[in-house]
Amino acid sequence: MKHPAAEEVVKAIANETQTPLEIVAKMYEQTWAAFSDGARVMDYLTVLVSRRVREDLRNMRKNAH
């Protein structure tokens, strides 16, 4: 993980969504890379990345049913 809070955030998302930690970690890393590429302000990146990963997991579950 690229920043200190990432591990705790990934664990929280995995617990909330009942998704394996490895999957959430990979999604988080990919989303972080996409969002941080060229970003000048990093202050809210953790919040934005967390929100996107949660949304993506919700959408994956909706589409699976």
N, CA, C and O atoms as CSV, one atom per row, in Angstrom:
chain,resi,resn,atom,element,x,y,z
A,1,MET,N,N,0.834,-1.180,0.000
A,1,MET,CA,C,0.000,0.000,0.000
A,1,MET,C,C,0.880,1.246,0.000
A,1,MET,O,O,1.968,1.255,0.575
A,2,LYS,N,N,0.408,2.253,-0.630
A,2,LYS,CA,C,1.210,3.445,-0.835
A,2,LYS,C,C,1.125,4.456,0.298
A,2,LYS,O,O,2.020,5.292,0.432
A,3,HIS,N,N,0.108,4.410,1.098
A,3,HIS,CA,C,-0.008,5.375,2.183
A,3,HIS,C,C,-0.436,4.660,3.455
A,3,HIS,O,O,-1.049,3.594,3.393
A,4,PRO,N,N,-0.115,5.243,4.615
A,4,PRO,CA,C,-0.308,4.563,5.904
A,4,PRO,C,C,-1.743,4.155,6.206
A,4,PRO,O,O,-1.963,3.092,6.788
A,5,ALA,N,N,-2.712,4.956,5.832
A,5,ALA,CA,C,-4.104,4.659,6.174
A,5,ALA,C,C,-4.705,3.565,5.299
A,5,ALA,O,O,-5.759,3.019,5.627
A,6,ALA,N,N,-4.052,3.246,4.203
A,6,ALA,CA,C,-4.625,2.317,3.228
A,6,ALA,C,C,-4.955,0.958,3.816
A,6,ALA,O,O,-6.019,0.406,3.535
A,7,GLU,N,N,-4.073,0.417,4.617
A,7,GLU,CA,C,-4.302,-0.924,5.158
A,7,GLU,C,C,-5.575,-0.972,6.001
A,7,GLU,O,O,-6.374,-1.900,5.875
A,8,GLU,N,N,-5.759,0.024,6.854
A,8,GLU,CA,C,-6.960,0.067,7.697
A,8,GLU,C,C,-8.214,0.281,6.861
A,8,GLU,O,O,-9.252,-0.325,7.125
A,9,VAL,N,N,-8.118,1.135,5.864
A,9,VAL,CA,C,-9.262,1.405,4.991
A,9,VAL,C,C,-9.651,0.141,4.232
A,9,VAL,O,O,-10.833,-0.188,4.132
A,10,VAL,N,N,-8.664,-0.561,3.703
A,10,VAL,CA,C,-8.922,-1.798,2.961
A,10,VAL,C,C,-9.582,-2.831,3.867
A,10,VAL,O,O,-10.535,-3.494,3.456
A,11,LYS,N,N,-9.090,-2.974,5.088
A,11,LYS,CA,C,-9.699,-3.919,6.038
A,11,LYS,C,C,-11.147,-3.550,6.324
A,11,LYS,O,O,-12.017,-4.420,6.370
A,12,ALA,N,N,-11.404,-2.263,6.515
A,12,ALA,CA,C,-12.766,-1.815,6.811
A,12,ALA,C,C,-13.702,-2.106,5.644
A,12,ALA,O,O,-14.814,-2.597,5.844
A,13,ILE,N,N,-13.259,-1.806,4.430
A,13,ILE,CA,C,-14.094,-2.063,3.250
A,13,ILE,C,C,-14.344,-3.561,3.097
A,13,ILE,O,O,-15.464,-3.969,2.791
A,14,ALA,N,N,-13.327,-4.376,3.303
A,14,ALA,CA,C,-13.479,-5.828,3.188
A,14,ALA,C,C,-14.502,-6.342,4.200
A,14,ALA,O,O,-15.342,-7.178,3.866
A,15,ASN,N,N,-14.432,-5.844,5.432
A,15,ASN,CA,C,-15.394,-6.264,6.457
A,15,ASN,C,C,-16.804,-5.796,6.136
A,15,ASN,O,O,-17.757,-6.568,6.240
A,16,GLU,N,N,-16.940,-4.535,5.747
A,16,GLU,CA,C,-18.265,-3.974,5.439
A,16,GLU,C,C,-18.941,-4.690,4.280
A,16,GLU,O,O,-20.145,-4.943,4.308
A,17,THR,N,N,-18.159,-5.012,3.268
A,17,THR,CA,C,-18.729,-5.580,2.047
A,17,THR,C,C,-18.649,-7.102,1.998
A,17,THR,O,O,-19.126,-7.728,1.051
A,18,GLN,N,N,-18.040,-7.689,3.023
A,18,GLN,CA,C,-17.843,-9.138,3.071
A,18,GLN,C,C,-17.157,-9.638,1.796
A,18,GLN,O,O,-17.574,-10.615,1.175
A,19,THR,N,N,-16.090,-8.926,1.436
A,19,THR,CA,C,-15.295,-9.241,0.257
A,19,THR,C,C,-13.894,-9.623,0.728
A,19,THR,O,O,-13.370,-9.001,1.652
A,20,PRO,N,N,-13.277,-10.631,0.113
A,20,PRO,CA,C,-11.927,-11.021,0.519
A,20,PRO,C,C,-10.948,-9.841,0.487
A,20,PRO,O,O,-10.974,-9.016,-0.426
A,21,LEU,N,N,-10.102,-9.784,1.485
A,21,LEU,CA,C,-9.132,-8.709,1.652
A,21,LEU,C,C,-8.266,-8.526,0.407
A,21,LEU,O,O,-7.975,-7.397,0.012
A,22,GLU,N,N,-7.857,-9.625,-0.207
A,22,GLU,CA,C,-6.991,-9.550,-1.382
A,22,GLU,C,C,-7.661,-8.819,-2.541
A,22,GLU,O,O,-7.020,-8.041,-3.246
A,23,ILE,N,N,-8.948,-9.073,-2.731
A,23,ILE,CA,C,-9.692,-8.427,-3.813
A,23,ILE,C,C,-9.809,-6.934,-3.550
A,23,ILE,O,O,-9.571,-6.119,-4.441
A,24,VAL,N,N,-10.176,-6.578,-2.318
A,24,VAL,CA,C,-10.323,-5.170,-1.962
A,24,VAL,C,C,-8.983,-4.453,-2.084
A,24,VAL,O,O,-8.925,-3.335,-2.597
A,25,ALA,N,N,-7.911,-5.081,-1.621
A,25,ALA,CA,C,-6.585,-4.467,-1.696
A,25,ALA,C,C,-6.190,-4.193,-3.145
A,25,ALA,O,O,-5.658,-3.128,-3.458
A,26,LYS,N,N,-6.449,-5.143,-4.015
A,26,LYS,CA,C,-6.106,-4.963,-5.430
A,26,LYS,C,C,-6.928,-3.843,-6.056
A,26,LYS,O,O,-6.393,-3.008,-6.785
A,27,MET,N,N,-8.228,-3.825,-5.771
A,27,MET,CA,C,-9.092,-2.769,-6.290
A,27,MET,C,C,-8.653,-1.408,-5.773
A,27,MET,O,O,-8.631,-0.429,-6.519
A,28,TYR,N,N,-8.304,-1.349,-4.488
A,28,TYR,CA,C,-7.891,-0.097,-3.874
A,28,TYR,C,C,-6.607,0.417,-4.526
A,28,TYR,O,O,-6.497,1.600,-4.849
A,29,GLU,N,N,-5.643,-0.476,-4.715
A,29,GLU,CA,C,-4.376,-0.094,-5.347
A,29,GLU,C,C,-4.608,0.436,-6.764
A,29,GLU,O,O,-4.039,1.457,-7.152
A,30,GLN,N,N,-5.441,-0.257,-7.526
A,30,GLN,CA,C,-5.710,0.154,-8.901
A,30,GLN,C,C,-6.427,1.496,-8.937
A,30,GLN,O,O,-6.097,2.361,-9.749
A,31,THR,N,N,-7.401,1.666,-8.062
A,31,THR,CA,C,-8.154,2.915,-8.015
A,31,THR,C,C,-7.260,4.053,-7.545
A,31,THR,O,O,-7.325,5.158,-8.084
A,32,TRP,N,N,-6.423,3.791,-6.539
A,32,TRP,CA,C,-5.483,4.811,-6.051
A,32,TRP,C,C,-4.563,5.258,-7.193
A,32,TRP,O,O,-4.333,6.453,-7.379
A,33,ALA,N,N,-4.048,4.306,-7.944
A,33,ALA,CA,C,-3.138,4.633,-9.048
A,33,ALA,C,C,-3.842,5.501,-10.086
A,33,ALA,O,O,-3.271,6.475,-10.578
A,34,ALA,N,N,-5.074,5.148,-10.416
A,34,ALA,CA,C,-5.827,5.912,-11.411
A,34,ALA,C,C,-6.141,7.319,-10.915
A,34,ALA,O,O,-6.014,8.284,-11.668
A,35,PHE,N,N,-6.549,7.441,-9.661
A,35,PHE,CA,C,-6.941,8.741,-9.119
A,35,PHE,C,C,-5.733,9.631,-8.840
A,35,PHE,O,O,-5.819,10.847,-9.004
A,36,SER,N,N,-4.619,9.056,-8.426
A,36,SER,CA,C,-3.471,9.863,-8.036
A,36,SER,C,C,-2.610,10.279,-9.227
A,36,SER,O,O,-1.784,11.183,-9.110
A,37,ASP,N,N,-2.800,9.628,-10.359
A,37,ASP,CA,C,-2.019,9.951,-11.549
A,37,ASP,C,C,-2.285,11.395,-11.970
A,37,ASP,O,O,-3.369,11.725,-12.451
A,38,GLY,N,N,-1.297,12.231,-11.784
A,38,GLY,CA,C,-1.425,13.635,-12.169
A,38,GLY,C,C,-2.138,14.506,-11.155
A,38,GLY,O,O,-2.299,15.704,-11.386
A,39,ALA,N,N,-2.571,13.935,-10.034
A,39,ALA,CA,C,-3.279,14.721,-9.020
A,39,ALA,C,C,-2.320,15.678,-8.334
A,39,ALA,O,O,-1.205,15.306,-7.969
A,40,ARG,N,N,-2.761,16.895,-8.165
A,40,ARG,CA,C,-1.937,17.888,-7.471
A,40,ARG,C,C,-2.280,17.945,-5.990
A,40,ARG,O,O,-1.407,18.176,-5.153
A,41,VAL,N,N,-3.533,17.738,-5.673
A,41,VAL,CA,C,-3.974,17.780,-4.280
A,41,VAL,C,C,-4.309,16.363,-3.855
A,41,VAL,O,O,-5.165,15.716,-4.458
A,42,MET,N,N,-3.646,15.884,-2.828
A,42,MET,CA,C,-3.825,14.500,-2.396
A,42,MET,C,C,-4.642,14.403,-1.105
A,42,MET,O,O,-4.881,13.302,-0.610
A,43,ASP,N,N,-5.066,15.532,-0.564
A,43,ASP,CA,C,-5.705,15.573,0.754
A,43,ASP,C,C,-6.910,14.644,0.881
A,43,ASP,O,O,-7.064,13.973,1.901
A,44,TYR,N,N,-7.748,14.598,-0.120
A,44,TYR,CA,C,-8.993,13.830,-0.021
A,44,TYR,C,C,-8.966,12.539,-0.825
A,44,TYR,O,O,-9.996,11.887,-0.997
A,45,LEU,N,N,-7.810,12.180,-1.308
A,45,LEU,CA,C,-7.705,11.010,-2.172
A,45,LEU,C,C,-8.154,9.727,-1.480
A,45,LEU,O,O,-8.808,8.893,-2.105
A,46,THR,N,N,-7.819,9.552,-0.212
A,46,THR,CA,C,-8.229,8.350,0.517
A,46,THR,C,C,-9.753,8.236,0.535
A,46,THR,O,O,-10.300,7.155,0.320
A,47,VAL,N,N,-10.433,9.351,0.791
A,47,VAL,CA,C,-11.901,9.345,0.834
A,47,VAL,C,C,-12.468,9.017,-0.542
A,47,VAL,O,O,-13.375,8.194,-0.661
A,48,LEU,N,N,-11.947,9.645,-1.564
A,48,LEU,CA,C,-12.453,9.424,-2.918
A,48,LEU,C,C,-12.211,7.995,-3.396
A,48,LEU,O,O,-13.091,7.377,-3.996
A,49,VAL,N,N,-11.024,7.479,-3.130
A,49,VAL,CA,C,-10.698,6.112,-3.549
A,49,VAL,C,C,-11.565,5.117,-2.789
A,49,VAL,O,O,-12.083,4.173,-3.385
A,50,SER,N,N,-11.731,5.312,-1.490
A,50,SER,CA,C,-12.569,4.414,-0.680
A,50,SER,C,C,-13.999,4.396,-1.199
A,50,SER,O,O,-14.610,3.335,-1.330
A,51,ARG,N,N,-14.520,5.565,-1.489
A,51,ARG,CA,C,-15.896,5.659,-2.000
A,51,ARG,C,C,-16.031,4.914,-3.326
A,51,ARG,O,O,-16.998,4.180,-3.532
A,52,ARG,N,N,-15.067,5.100,-4.219
A,52,ARG,CA,C,-15.145,4.437,-5.524
A,52,ARG,C,C,-15.064,2.920,-5.399
A,52,ARG,O,O,-15.794,2.208,-6.088
A,53,VAL,N,N,-14.190,2.413,-4.533
A,53,VAL,CA,C,-14.055,0.966,-4.347
A,53,VAL,C,C,-15.363,0.404,-3.797
A,53,VAL,O,O,-15.829,-0.635,-4.263
A,54,ARG,N,N,-15.956,1.067,-2.823
A,54,ARG,CA,C,-17.241,0.607,-2.276
A,54,ARG,C,C,-18.320,0.582,-3.361
A,54,ARG,O,O,-19.078,-0.382,-3.469
A,55,GLU,N,N,-18.383,1.647,-4.162
A,55,GLU,CA,C,-19.367,1.710,-5.252
A,55,GLU,C,C,-19.140,0.593,-6.260
A,55,GLU,O,O,-20.088,-0.054,-6.704
A,56,ASP,N,N,-17.885,0.371,-6.618
A,56,ASP,CA,C,-17.580,-0.682,-7.586
A,56,ASP,C,C,-17.980,-2.055,-7.049
A,56,ASP,O,O,-18.517,-2.879,-7.789
A,57,LEU,N,N,-17.723,-2.303,-5.770
A,57,LEU,CA,C,-18.111,-3.586,-5.171
A,57,LEU,C,C,-19.630,-3.737,-5.149
A,57,LEU,O,O,-20.155,-4.813,-5.438
A,58,ARG,N,N,-20.338,-2.650,-4.804
A,58,ARG,CA,C,-21.809,-2.701,-4.817
A,58,ARG,C,C,-22.329,-2.989,-6.214
A,58,ARG,O,O,-23.235,-3.805,-6.382
A,59,ASN,N,N,-21.772,-2.333,-7.208
A,59,ASN,CA,C,-22.201,-2.535,-8.587
A,59,ASN,C,C,-21.897,-3.946,-9.067
A,59,ASN,O,O,-22.683,-4.530,-9.814
A,60,MET,N,N,-20.760,-4.500,-8.644
A,60,MET,CA,C,-20.425,-5.878,-9.030
A,60,MET,C,C,-21.467,-6.843,-8.458
A,60,MET,O,O,-21.877,-7.789,-9.130
A,61,ARG,N,N,-21.890,-6.603,-7.224
A,61,ARG,CA,C,-22.883,-7.487,-6.599
A,61,ARG,C,C,-24.245,-7.358,-7.261
A,61,ARG,O,O,-24.945,-8.353,-7.449
A,62,LYS,N,N,-24.624,-6.133,-7.615
A,62,LYS,CA,C,-25.907,-5.915,-8.303
A,62,LYS,C,C,-25.920,-6.653,-9.629
A,62,LYS,O,O,-26.898,-7.319,-9.967
A,63,ASN,N,N,-24.840,-6.536,-10.374
A,63,ASN,CA,C,-24.760,-7.151,-11.695
A,63,ASN,C,C,-24.672,-8.677,-11.612
A,63,ASN,O,O,-25.012,-9.373,-12.569
A,64,ALA,N,N,-24.224,-9.185,-10.489
A,64,ALA,CA,C,-24.108,-10.641,-10.332
A,64,ALA,C,C,-25.467,-11.287,-10.061
A,64,ALA,O,O,-25.635,-12.489,-10.268
A,65,HIS,N,N,-26.428,-10.498,-9.604
A,65,HIS,CA,C,-27.748,-11.065,-9.266
A,65,HIS,C,C,-28.691,-10.975,-10.388
A,65,HIS,O,O,-29.838,-11.405,-10.267
